[in-house]
Amino acid sequence: MKLGATRGDTVYATRGLTVGRMTPRGGFEPTGTLPNPDVEFAGKQRVNYGPLNRWWTKRLLNRVTGWYTTTNVWPVADGVLLATVGHHLYRSIDDGRTWSHVHELPFDSGPMGALPTSVCAADDRVFLAEYTFEAEPARVLVSEDEGATWETYLETEERRHFHGIFYDEYSGTVWATTGDTDDESAIGLLEGGEFRPVLEGSQQWRAVELAFTPESIFWGMDCSYAEEVRLFRLSRYEITESDPTPEQIGTTDASVYYADTVSVDGDDWVAMATAAEVGVDDTSPPGSENTCSRSARVIVAGPESEYETWYELYSFERQRTLNEHLSDLPNASAYVYLESTESEKLLVNPFNTTSHHGEILSVSPNALTALTTDDVRERPVEREAQSDRAEVSPGGDDYR
């Protein structure tokens, strides 16, 4: 299963072309299936839709390519869901029971059509960031009718693509991240049909997902060839400055993709997840190598250290496959998807990993606060965390 997004305490997920919800102890509850789109296409495109997106096909291929995912799901209003399969965008108005095809994304979109961070509901609008690879301009779409119809919000040749769009509930603003070269990388605001960079021009500002607290904005570098992947915090007081200066608050050993904030008894904890990426970044400088760890990790920090002490909750090794020894064949990276719930739980979904692949692990509020106790503090922050959550998250319910 792949974790989708949450709305309140409802957790949405996908299993191949099936969309469903997670029950606290009972596992995956399917609600509907994403249909073959009613569009004019033939040959390879039609053949690929069903076989390459179904769960059983991915299971057959996983020892060769690793587990790969091609679907996303997002709740954007009560009972209204959006989903992508490849470059097809779907909408449901009955909480996922039935689906209609509403839009075609560019054909050179990534395998999921858009990244899991690419949809954001804000101020009675829904934003969607396309994820293409230079054949099309970087583009953000907007819908005024909960995803039924779409139009272009902005289009730019200055960025390769947008990595994500995020609503900042504390300021009522909409943020976006872009990549991938130094000049294309930026963190900024969507305002009046334009993208206004706050930080740009460096791999330090190449991010995927942002996390927000009342005082600051957090992210980690998305750079698989960096000698050191840095974690940053930008004070809200710096946002309007002509030369804002983010503060480095930590490091990790691989690109940071996903981030989230979970509230525990009124305190905001920030979680980040790294990716065990494969291959060499095609936008990296000549001679660059992939410096990412083979493990995808989840790290968290709380306000007691002003977010400068990071605890490792999990470490998941990327699955070993046949294709990683054959450079010309596709091979999947390992990711850990993150979401939080209204009841203060952090959800962790490792994907393409040797342990817990496709499970949704739940970290309880008590497990986070326990990290600051003396016996935990004595352990090195850089320790090799166990992939079994029992070491660090007693009291949580797992979704399997």
N, C-alpha and C positions, 0 to 999 in steps of 0.2 A: 504494500500500500504506500501511497505517497500522500503526505499531509498537504491539505489545501490551506484554507484560511478559516478563522473562527469568527463567530458573531455571538457575543455574549459567552455562554458556555457551550454553544453548539459547535462541534468540530466537524468540518467537512474534509473528505479525502477522496482519492480516486484509486481504482484498481483496474488497470488497463483502461477500457472505455467505459467502465462502470463508475458512477458517481454515487457517493453515499455519505452517511454520517457515522461517527464513532460513538459507541455506547461506553460508559465508564468502565464496565468490566466485561461486556459481552462481545466486544470486537466490532467488526465492520458491518454496518447495516445498509445494504444497497437500496437506493431509491430509484435510479433510472440509468439508462445507457445512452451515450452520445451517438447519434445516428450518422450514417454515411451522408455527407452534405449533398444537397440537391443543387449542384452546380455543374457547369459544363467543363468536365475534364475527363481525360481518358488515359489509357495505357498505364505507364508506371505509376502515375498519381493515384489512379483508381485502385490498382492492385495493392499499393502500399497502405492505403487508409486502414483497411481491416486487419490484414495479417500483421503488419509491423506495429500496430498500436494495441493489439490484444495482449492480455496478461500471459496467456499460455505461450505465445510466440516469444515474448521476452524471457520467460522462464527457460525455454529451449535454448535460447542464444546466450544466456548469462555466463556460461562457462567459457564462451568464446569471446564475447565483447564486454562482458560485465552487464549488470542491470542498467538499463537506460529508461528514461521516462519521457513521454510525449504529451502528457496532459496536465492541465492546471484547473483549479476551480476556486472561485471567489464569490462570497455573498456580498451583494452591493446594496440591498434593501431587504425589508422583511419579505421572505419567500422568493426573492429574486436572486438568481445565481448567474454568473458568467463562467464559461469554460472555454479552454482552447485545446484542440488536438492538432498538432502541427500548425499550419497556417489557417485553420478554420476556427472561427469564433462562434460560440453558441450561447443561447440565453434560455433560462427557465423561469417561469413565473409561478411555479407550483412547488418550489423548494426541491427541485431536481428530479421530479417524477417524469416530466416530459420536456423535450428540448427542441428549439428551433434554431436553424442556422441563420445568423444575422449579418455576418461580415466575413470577407476574405482578407487576411493579412498578406503582405508581400510574399511571393513564392520563395524568396531566399531567406525567409525567417528561420530562426533556429528550430531544433527538433520539437520544442514545446510551443512554438509560435511566438510566445512572449515569455519572459522570465517570470517566476512566481511573484516577483516584486513589482510587476509592471502595471497592476491595476490598483486604482485608488478612488474611493468614493469620498467626495468632499463638497459641501455647499450645494447640495442637490444636483451635482454633476458627477459623472464618472469619467476618469481619465484612463487612457490605455497607452502605454509606450510600446511602439513597435521595436522589434529586435532583429535588425537586418545586418548584413555584412557588406557594406559599401556599394552594393548595386543600387540601393535606394538612399535618398537623404534620410537623416535621422528625423523621426516624426513622432509627434504625440497626437493622439486622437481624443475627442471629447464627446460625451453623450449627455443630452439634456433630458432624456426619457428613460433612465435606468438601463441603458444598454440596448434599447430597441433599434436605434439609429445612431450613426456616427458621422462626424465631420472632422476635418483637420484642425487642431488647435494651434500647432506650430510645426514648422519644417525648417531644418537647418542643414547646411553642408559643413558646418564647423565641427560637428561631432560625428563620430562613427555611428553611435547609437546611444539610446538611453538605457540605463541599467534598471532604473526603478523610479517610482513616483510615490510620495508619502505625505500623508496629512499630519500636520503638527497641531495637535489639539490645544496646546498651550498658547499658541499665537494665532491659530486659525489660518495658517499659511500652508501652501502646498510646495513641497521640495522635490527635487529630482537629482539624479546622479547620471553621469555620462562617462564614456571611455572611447578609445582605449590608449592611444599614444599620449605623451605628455600634453601636447597642445589640445587634444580632444577631451582630456579628463577634467571634470569639474563637478562641484557640488553647488547647487543654487536653487533659486526659487522660480516657480511658474507664476508669472504675473502679466495680466493683460494680453494674453496670447503670445508671450515671449518667455524665453528662458534667461534669467538674470543670474550669472555666476556670482557666487560669494567667494569661492576659492577655485582656482583653475591653474593649469599649466604644469602639473607635476604628478607623478605616480602616487604621491602622498594624498592627492585629492581624487584618485581613482578608486571609487567605492561602489558597492552594490546597494546594500540596504543601510538605512540610517535608524538610529534609536534616539528617542527623545525623553528628556526629563524636564521639569519646570525650569531648571537653570541652564541646561546644556544640550548639545547635539553630539552624538557619538558615532564613530565608524572605525573600520579597519581597512587597510589597503587591500585592494584587489589586484595583486601583482605577483604572478607566479615565478618571476625571475629576480625579484628583489633579494638582496643579501639579508635584509631584515624587514619583516612585515610589521609595520607600526600601527598602534591603536591611538586614536586621537579623540580629543574633546574640544568643542568650540563653545565658549560661553555665549549666551544670548546677547550679552552686552557688547560683543564684538561684531555681531552680524552686520550692523549698519556702518561699521568703521570702513574707511577707505582701504585699509591694509590689515584685515583681521589676522590674528595670530593664534591658531589652534595650539593646544598643549598636548604633547605626547604623553600618554599615560600607561603605555605598556608595549610589549612586543609579542609576536607569536611566530610559528614556524611555517605558515602557509597562508595563502590568500583567504581573506575574510569575505564570505559571501552574505551570510544572513545575520541579522541582529534584531533584538527585540527588547522591550522593557516590560518587566513584570512588577506589579506593586505588591509588597508584603507588609501588611500592617501599617500602611501609609508611607513606607519607604520604597523607593524605586531601585530595583536591581537591573543591571544591564547585562544581557547575554549576547555573546557573539559565537558564530560557528565558522570554522575554517573548512576548506575543501581540499581533498587530496587529488589534485589535478594531474592529468596525464599530458604528455607531449610538450612542445615548446610553443609559447605564445607567438602567433604569427605577426604581432605588431611590436615584438621586442626588438631591441637593437641587435645588429649582427653579432654572432658569437654568444648570445645569451643562452643560458641553460635553465631548465626547470629546477628551481630550488625548493619546491614544496615537499613537505613531509609526506610519507605514505599514509599517515593517519589523519582522519578528519576529526576535529576536536570541538568541544563546547566549553567555553570559558565564561565565567561570570564575575562581576564585581559589584560591590554595594557601597552605599553612602558612608559607611563607617570609616572607610579608607579614602574617601573622596574619589572613589573609582580608580585607585592606583594600585590596589592589590587584587590580582586576578587569580581565581581558583578554577582549576580544571575539573569539570564535572564528568566528562566522558572523553574517551579516546577510542575511535573505531578505525581499524585497519582497512584500507581499500582491498576489495576482493582481487585475488590473483586470477588472471585470465590468460588464455592462449594468445590472444592478439597483442598483448603487451610485449611479446617477444618478436612480433612481426610489425615493423614500423609503418608499413603501408596500409595496414588494416585498422578499422575504427576500434577504439577502446574507450570505455566509459570512465569518467572521474567518479569519485565518491563525494557525496554531499551530506550535510545534516540540516534538515529543514527545521525552522523554529517558529512557534506561535505561542501566544499566551491567552489565557482565558479570563473571564470576568471574575472567577472564583480564585484568582491569584495562583494558578498553576502554569508552569512552563512546560510546553510540549516539545519533545525532541524526537525527530524522525530520521534516523540514519538510513542512507540509501546507497546501495552497491558496496556494502561493507561485509567483512567476514563474520561479524556477529550483529545480531539485532536488525539485520536488513529488513526494511519495510515495516518494522514495529513502530508504534508511537508510544514513547516513554513519557511518563508524567512525573515532573519534579514538584514536590509539595512545597508550600511556603516554609514549613518547618525545616525542610532539608536545606533551604538557602540560608536561613538564619543560623542553622547549626554550623555553617562553614566558618563563622566568626568566633567559635568557641576555642578555648586554649588548645585542646588536643588537636584540632584541625590546623590551627595556626602554626603548630610546631612542624607540620609537614612542609617540605619545600614547595613553593608555588609551581615550580617546573616539574613536579613529580609526574611520573607516568601513571595517569589515572586509569582505573579499572573500567572496562567496557560494561561491566555489570553495575547497574544503577544502585544495587543494594548497598554498595559501599558509601554512597553519598546522598541518596534520596529516599530514605525510609518514609513510608506513609503515603506515597503517591500511588495512583492507579495507572496501570499500563493498558494501552489500547492495542490489541493484537489482531 
